[in-house]
């Protein structure tokens, strides 16, 4: 983390924390991501004092911080110590209570940016600014209750408010006594149209004087400043365009985002491109797409290199026409430098491999990441599991708790009254549960020495192992959820376990027999809807048992005659074919069994993936801590019980 920062965050006492934002938001390369990490590190706090004295800054960092604070469970008290301008005013709206001294300043205005290009590019910039304004409007509207028309006019006018004026408009809740405003003078407010007039007016109000016109604008060479800003911005964009190279057409949307966001450097844009390319590599397995085979030398090299590396590692075969077939890793690294247009004759192998990682036009890092991602996804897809056979699969948009609602029914229609009138029907109450996603993952390091030694197992086999581990991790989490409370599952929103007598889904203890299964079947069919108005008439489709009972379970499900008939007469098996699937697992022991209805009809346990991405994701980083490259493998998902009606358990005997 850089030595300078624009915020400070600390826990002051048990359950109480303080955050101060006293600089430009997003300055010194510190983003909202670091803010988020530090906020999580505060732990379980119930009160946060947020102190503001900021001219604003990065729009997207500011919006992210606003969302982080509004979603936090702590009581947020905002203190506008001096200035809350631009995006700082949006962050202030996250407060449950906003306090501002009389002579503090809050300013709202329209978002702006620097842009150049043809008419189409400028229109895209304008559309983006409109979307940003909508996000800002939402924050202001939720706090103040003002209409969009009122807020838009205030933003168009670049409105500066004292504490009292902000109170009158609903931006603050309490006005405190006036404080010394000297602390605001360090900010460069020259980019705001009315900043000088606003500061002077507020200082004069403090002294009881209200001048008609105050001109406190410092002498600034505006044209020179504009020229310097435009030159720096043009240089940044030219470097980003060069970094994208032959991938500009395939990733035009990402390129545009990087060009528009003035905070994105060429190195950051290059990292984003590598991640995007890596996410597209691999076979057409659900959850990701392949990189289109293009005609450029760079694209052909990447595809040939991936095929050659995987073939040598035992994952498929390389075609006879592949020019990289059979080459060692360091030789492929050298080829990448040749394609990039350089001459590296006479260099030591360690230098060659190092250059392959650091040369901006080298495709070697992309090639390795594509190979890693393909192996990772393939191994994940091929790893067998059992959770998908009885759990529902869902999606969540972020890491907050996401509710799953179940509505009640109206029961039967009522007979009309004697007068022929229709009766009013009460709307039944519903139920809700929630599920939250989290992240699990690991890091793989690949050193230059491993590449020179041609140690394919150092990363290819590890990638496969991590892919398989990802699917096994979900498997373990599902069974750990079921095992809670001695096999009765997690505690639900009604403070009762998933399997509970009050839920009507615990069968009378019986051995795994035809008659025992029949009793469990009847119990499930007796479940009623949320309102208790009608039978759901659910039927079990999956039988889940410990490994030791798997054989018995399959015999019961397939036998034509009851195998447990005491007198050995051929009594028909009344539960024959009841289950479409019998699942046995070593992750369960004892005699307890579970019966699940169809997970699409009556889901009981849900595995929810972030944005519906069911496979693991790979991110790369060339750093100083590793003499080479490292990859971070992450899987974002959550496991939760969402309803009890579609399952029955029996502890057996």
Residue, then its C-alpha position, 0 to 999 in steps of 0.5 A: x500500500x502506498x505511503x500516502x492514503x486518502x482515508x484512515x480507518x481504525x477501531x476505537x473501542x469494542x464495537x465502535x470504529x472511526x473512518x476519516x476521508x480527508x483527501x481526494x477519493x481514489x488518490x495515490x492509486x488506492x481504490x475502493x477495493x482497499x477501502x473494502x478490505x480495511x472495512x472488513x478488517x474492522x470486524x464486528x462493529x456496531x457504530x461507525x463515525x465517518x468524518x469527511x473533509x474532501x473535495x470528491x474524486x473518483x466517481x466509481x470509487x465513491x459510488x462503491x464506498x457509498x454502497x459498502x457503507x449503506x450495506x454495512x450493518x453498523x449504524x453510520x454517523x457522518x460528520x462533515x468536518x469541513x467540506x463534502x463536495x462532489x463524490x464526497x457528498x454522495x458518500x455522506x448520504x450513506x449516513x444513518x445520521x448526518x451532522x454538519x457544522x453551520x459553516x461547513x460546505x456540501x456541494x453537489x454537481x453533475x459528473x464530468x470527464x475529459x474526452x477526445x475522439x470522434x462524435x461516436x466516442x464522445x456520445x459514448x462518454x456522454x451516455x456514461x456520464x448520464x448513467x453516473x448521474x443516475x447513480x448519484x441521483x439515487x443516493x441524494x434522493x434516498x436521503x433527502x426525499x427530493x424529486x429528481x427534477x429538483x435534484x437535477x436542477x441543483x446539480x446543473x447549478x453546482x449547488x453549494x450549501x452551508x450546514x443550515x441550507x443542507x439541513x433545509x434540503x434534507x442532506x443533513x439531519x443535525x446542524x452543529x456549531x460553526x468551526x474554523x474552516x481553514x482546513x478546507x483551504x488546502x484543496x484545489x477547488x478551481x475546477x468547480x465553477x462556484x467554489x470561490x464565491x461559495x467559500x467567500x460567502x460562507x466565511x462572510x456569513x460567519x462574520x455576519x457580512x453578506x457581500x453582493x459579489x465576492x471574487x476570490x479566484x486565484x490567477x490561473x493559466x487555464x489554457x496552459x493547464x488544459x493543454x497539460x491535462x490533455x497531453x497527459x490524457x492523450x499519452x495515457x490513451x495511446x499507451x492503452x491502445x498500444x497495449x491492446x494491440x491485435x486484441x482491440x477488436x475482440x475486446x473493444x468494450x473493455x478497451x473503451x472502458x479503460x480509455x474512458x476511466x482516467x484512473x486506469x493506467x496502461x499497466x492496469x489496462x494490460x492486466x485487465x486485458x490478460x484477465x479477459x483473455x484468460x476468462x475466454x480460454x479453454x474448451x466449450x465447457x459450461x461457464x466460459x467461452x473459447x478464444x476465437x481463432x484469429x488470423x494474427x501471428x499473436x493469436x496463432x502463437x497463443x493457440x499453438x502454444x496452449x495446445x503444445x503445452x497441454x499435449x506435453x502435460x498429457x492433456x490432449x494431443x498437438x496437431x502435426x502442423x503445430x510449430x510449437x509441438x514438443x518445444x520446452x517452456x523456455x523455447x516457447x518463451x524465446x519464440x514469444x519474444x521473436x514474434x514481439x519483434x525483438x532480438x535476444x541472441x546471446x542472452x542467458x535463459x534466465x534473462x530470456x524467460x524474464x523478458x518474456x514476462x516483462x516485455x509488454x508485447x510478449x504473449x508468453x504470460x497470456x499463453x501460460x494463463x490460457x493453458x492454466x485456465x483450460x486445465x483448471x476449468x476442464x478438471x473442475x468440470x470432470x470432477x464428479x460430485x453428488x451435491x448437484x443431484x439433490x441441490x438447486x443451483x442459483x445465482x447471486x449478484x454480490x456478496x450480500x445476503x440474498x433473500x429467497x421468498x416463498x409466497x402463500x396461497x389463497x386456498x379454494x375460492x369462496x362461495x358467493x354470499x346469499x346476496x350474490x356478493x363476492x367475499x374479500x380474501x386476505x392476502x396470505x403471508x409469505x416466508x423468506x430465507x437467505x443465501x450469501x456467497x463468499x470466496x474461496x481460492x488459492x495461489x499458484x506460483x511459477x518461477x522462472x527457474x521452473x520454466x527453465x527446468x521445463x517443470x510442467x507439473x509445477x503449474x499444469x498439474x497443480x491447476x488440475x488439482x485446484x480445479x478438482x479441489x474447487x468442486x470438492x470444496x462445494x461438495x464438502x460445504x453441502x454435507x457440512x451444512x446437512x451435518x449441522x445439529x446432529x444431522x438436522x441441518x442449519x437453523x432456519x429463519x424461524x429459529x428451528x432446524x431445517x429438519x424439525x418436528x414442527x416442520x413435519x419432515x422428520x420420519x419415525x425411526x425405522x430401518x431402511x426398508x420398504x415399509x420405512x421408505x413408504x412411511x417417509x413418502x407419505x410424510x412428505x406428501x402431507x406438507x402444505x404450502x406457506x399459507x397452510x391452505x393446500x397440500x403440496x403433494x410432493x414426491x421424493x425423487x432422490x434418496x441420500x444415504x451413507x455409503x454403507x447403505x447404498x447397496x441396500x437402497x438400490x435393491x429396495x428401489x429396483x426390486x420387483x418384490x419386497x425384499x424384507x417380507x418376513x415369510x418370504x412370500x412374493x409381496x410386490x414392492x410398493x416403493x419400486x422405482x420411487x427414486x430416480x436417483x440413489x446417492x450414497x456418499x462416504x461423507x455420511x456415516x451411521x444410518x440417517x437417510x434423506x429423501x429429496x423432492x425434485x430440486x426444481x419443484x421444491x428446492x431445499x438446499x441451494x448452491x448459489x454462484x456469483x453472477x451465475x459463473x459456476x466455474x473457478x476463475x483465474x487471475x494472474x500477477x507479475x510481481x516482485x515477490x515472485x521471480x516469475x508469475x503467480x495465479x490466483x484461483x478463486x471460486x465465488x459461491x454460497x450454500x444455504x437451506x432455503x425451504x424445508x418442505x421438499x425433504x424428509x429425514x429419518x435417523x434409521x435404526 
